[in-house]
């Protein structure tokens, strides 16, 4: 399957580059076009977790046009996924230098800060993203603020941010999941379970973190059968995941 995806991606890239070379644009415009195409290629590789090819493609994008802010942003996101935080930090900082008010850049850098135990510092970047009236996904920034506030122990503020996200995008399933996580953190296991059920009704396939959260909520409610089912599914589908490692580390 991955080889088919790779062939499709490369064919799309070849067609796009050919179109660029025959478009009559200036050299600078062609270099930017190629940078955008290579960045899209890196995005596709990242989507199938082929990080080796994603790194190669994003470096080619930057080599084509180092002023393309989104290429630096995506490079930061790739290295964040690889947990190579020093390289991620450098890339995010370059993206911020090129686009200091960019909503996507600020939101993603804020999430990087939060994910590297700097939740308090992340808030200013989410606010910068939300200050852009053209930002198409403000509910994501509000959700991220809620997650990071909860990680800092500020549950009241977290609930407010998550409520804003749900009001803006009631169809957005991840915010339901994060509200369930918050309720669990607050000790409201029954409410967490209701929200988790609602979330699961909207998701076709549960990922590792979904299963881990479901397992935690089931255990908090004393539902050993449900906890066992979550763990068995996680062990079968994602045996090498961090979520499975976390469950394996729990001593009953």
N, C-alpha and C positions, 0 to 999 in steps of 0.2 A: 504493500500500500504506500509506504513512504517513498519508494522509488518512483511510483506513478505520480505522486504529488510533486516530487522534485522535477520530473520531466515536464509536468504542466507548468510549474513555476518558471523553469528555464525557457520554455517555449514562449511564454508570455513576455518574459524579459527580452528575448531576442527580437520579437515583433516590435516591442516598445522602443528599443534602442534603434532599430532600423528606421522607425518612423521619425525619431529625433534627428537622425543623421541626414534625412532627406527633407526636413521641414523648412529649410531656408533661414533658420534662426542664427543669431550670432553665436560665436564660440562660447561666450559666457552663459548664454541662455541654454545652449546644448549641454554644457557641463552641469548646470543646475537641474535640467531635465533628467540627466543620467543619475545624478545624486538622488533625486526623488524616486526614480525607478529602483535603484539599488536599495534604497531605504525600504521601499515596499517589499522588495525581495527579502530583506532581512526580517521584516514583519511576518511574512509568510513562513519563513524558516522558524522563527520564534514560536509561531502558533503551533507547529508540530514538534516543538522542543528539540529542534536540530540546532543547538547553540553554536556548534563549530562553524556551520555554514552561515549562521546569522552574524557571527562576529566577522567573518570574512566579507560578507556582503556590506555590512555597515561601515567597515573600514574602507572599502572601495567607494562607498558613497561619500565619505568624508574626504577621501583623496581627490574625488572629482570636484567637490565644492565644499570647502571647509567652513563656509559661511551659512550653510543650511542648518538652521537651529534644530529642526526636527530630527536630523540624523544624529546629532549629539544627544538629544533627548532619548532616542531609541537606544543608542549605545549605552547610556546610563541604565536604562531599563533592562537591557540584556545582561549587563554585568551585575545588576541587582539580583536578577534571577539566578545567576551563577554564584551569588554570595561573594563576589570579588568587590568588596565595598570601596576599596581605595580607587580602583579604576572607575567604578560607578560614580563616586563623588566627583572625580575630575571631569567626567563627561557631563554630569548634571550642571556643574559650575560653568562649563563652557556654554551649555545651552542657555543658562540664565544670563550669562554675559551678552549673548547674542539677542536674547528675547526676555529682558528683565520683567516685563509685564505680561508675558504670555501665559494665558490661563492653563493650558495643558502642561507647560513646563513647570509652573509653580505648583500645580496640583500633584504632579508626579514626584517632584522633588520633596514636597511635603510628606508624601507617602513613604518615600525612601527614608527620610529622617525618622518618621514614626516607626518604621520597620527596623531601624537600627538603634532603638531605645532612646530616641530623642523626640518623644511625643510632644513635649511642651514647645519645643522650638518649631515643630511642624505647623502649628496653628497659623502663624503669620503667613505662611505660603499658601495655605488653603484660602485664607482671607483675600490674598492677592488674586488668586484664581477667581474667586467669587466677585471681585470688584470689576471684572470684565463683563459688561452687559451682553456681549455677544457669545459668551461661553455656552456651548450647546448642552453641556451636561453638568449643571450646577448641583444636581442631586448627588452626584458622585463625590464632589468636594464636601458637601454637607455630611454624607455618610462617613467619609474619611475622618472628618472632624469628630464625629460621634465615636468612631472606633478608637481614635487616639485619645480623646478625653476619657473614655472608659479605661484605657490602659494606664492613664495617669491617676485613676481613682476618682475622677470627677463625674460621678454617675448622673447627677441631675443635669449637668450641661450636656452629657452624652445623650441622654434621652431627648433633650430639646433638639439637638442637631439631627438625630435620627428621625425624629418626628417631622422635621422640615423636609428631609429627604423623601420620606414616605408621602407627604402631602404633595410634593412636586411631581413625584413619579410613582404612583400607587402600584403600577405594573412591574416595578423594578424589584425583582425577587431578592437580590443580595441584601437589601436594607432590612428585609423581614428577618433574614438569617442573623444579621448583626444585632437586631433588636432582641432576638431570642438569646443571643450570647450575653447581651447586657443584662437581661432579666435573670439569667443563670448567675451572673456575677453578683447581682443584687440579692441572691437567695430566693428568687421567685421561680422555683423549678417548674411548678404547674403552668404558669404563664409562658415560661420558656418552651415547654412542650407544645402548647397550643400554637405558638408562633412557628415552631419547628415543623409541626404538621402542615401548617399553611405553606411554609416554604417548600417542603417536599412535594406538595401537590402541584407546584409550578415547575419543578425540575425533573427532567427525564432521567438523568444519570447523576448520582451523587458523587462528588469528588472526595479526595482524602480528608480535607478539612471539614466538609459536610458530615462525613461519617464520624469523624472524631467528636464534633460538637454534639451530634445525635447521641453518641455513646456517653458523653459526659452528662447530658441532660437526663438520659434514661437512668443512669446510676444515681443521679441526685434525687430522682423520683422513686428509687428503689425498684425499678423495673428491670430485673436481672435478665429476663428473656430478651427484651428489646436491646439491652446492652450487648448481650451475646451475639445477636443478629448483626448489629452494627460492626462489632469486632470481626466476626466471621467474614462479612462482606469486605471489610478493609483488608483483612489478611489475604483474601483471595485476589482482589483486584489490584491492590497497591501494597504488596508485601515489603517493598523497599522504601516506602514513603516515610517522611518525618512523623506523620500522624501515627503510623504503625509503630514506630520506634517509641513514641510517647506513651502509647498504650502498653507496650511491652515493658516499659520502665515502671509502670504502676504496680505497687505491691498490695495485694488484697489482704 
